Every structure is written in structure tokens, then in C-alpha cells.
Amino acid sequence: MAGMSETFLAPSDAAVAQVTALLRELAADRAGTLPALFALVQADLKRVAHRERLSMHAGDTLSTTALINEAYLKLSAASLPVFADRRHFYGIAARAMRQVLVDYARSKLRGKRGGGAAHESLDAAAEAGDDPADAARLLEINDALDRLEAVHPRLAQVVYLRFYGGFSDVEIGTALDVEESTVRRDWLKARGWLFDSLHPEA
């Protein structure tokens, strides 16, 4: 993801200090902190949101700005954890965006229950369009990721960061504090696990 490494993975000392200060204020439940935090990291969130939209093929119905706003509303209405650091915050924000898009996909399926969606691979799901069948496939991927996370948390994180976040292996390794080679092995393991989960008949 071009540009992400400058602000997300290797920001300036001043940027780190600003975000860290706001995260501490947020932990103290100070009013107005969350909107200030979102405003400060707007550029990073736009990159993440743009990639999330591409992965889920949200089309023009849900713009990048709208996705960030919906994620903000979801987080502001939730009981937020105490954020360990900036990466933790970005992870929670990205998950909120993912949930917004999953809710969006589910809304497309309302009134169309009963139709079985064909099982697709992770790559095929990334090429899904904007019709109910595509939404069903994306929801299958989301449910499979939830199951993967329950048994292999780090593998799920690798898939999430790469597929939904658009991070490179180097960026994922930095975020998870593991070697790039480990990220590649985890990616292959995760793809195999998801294929088996989505194709039980194979």
C-alpha cells in the first residue's frame, strides 16, 4: 500500500507522540478524544478504508469517507478497549470498517434468503461484484475468517492484513513482529485452511 509505511509503520516522533497522547486521553474517557484521534490519522484511515472497499467491492454506494464515518459511529457507540498502542488502534478501526462492509453485504441479501451461494476461493471472492450472490460469497469468507481466528489467531491476522488491509509481507511482519518468511508461510497455511473450510466436499 503506497505511502502506508511512512505514517503507519514508521511515523515521525511527533506523530507518534500526538497519537499516543490522544490514546491515553481516550483511555481516560475524555469527551471529544475519538473525533480528534480520527481527524489526526485521517490519511492512514483513508488508505485502509479504500483498500477495504476494494476488497469487498462496495462500489459507489459506500464511499471511502462514508466508510470511515460509519466506522467512527460504530466505535463511538461501542465500549472501547484500552489501546495498547497505535497499531492496536488501527487494527480496531480496520475491524470496525470490515464489520460495516459485512453489514452492508448482509443488507443486500435481505429478502433473498434461501439461495445457496457457490463456495469460492479467497482470490475469487476478491473479484466479487455487487450482486446478492457476490455478497453471499463475501459473507462466507468473513465467517470462515472468524472460524480461523478462533483456532489460529495469527494466521487470521495475516489474512486480514493482506486481504482486507492490502499490506505487503514486509508491513505485516513489522505489524506482527515476525519475519517476512514467517508471514509468507502463514499466508500459505491460512489459504489452505480457508480452502478446506470453504470447500468441505473437495
Secondary structure, DSSP 8 states (H G I E B T S, - for coil): -TTHIIIIIS--HHHHHHHHHHHHHHHTT-TTHHHHHHHHTHHHHHHHHHHHHHHHT-TTTS-HHHHHHHHHHHHHTS------SHHHHHHHHHHHHHHHHHHHHHHHHTT-TT-------HHHHHT--SSHHHHHHHHHHHHHHHHHHHH-HHHHHHHIIIIIT---HHHHHHHHT--HHHHHHHHHHHHHHHHHHH-TT-
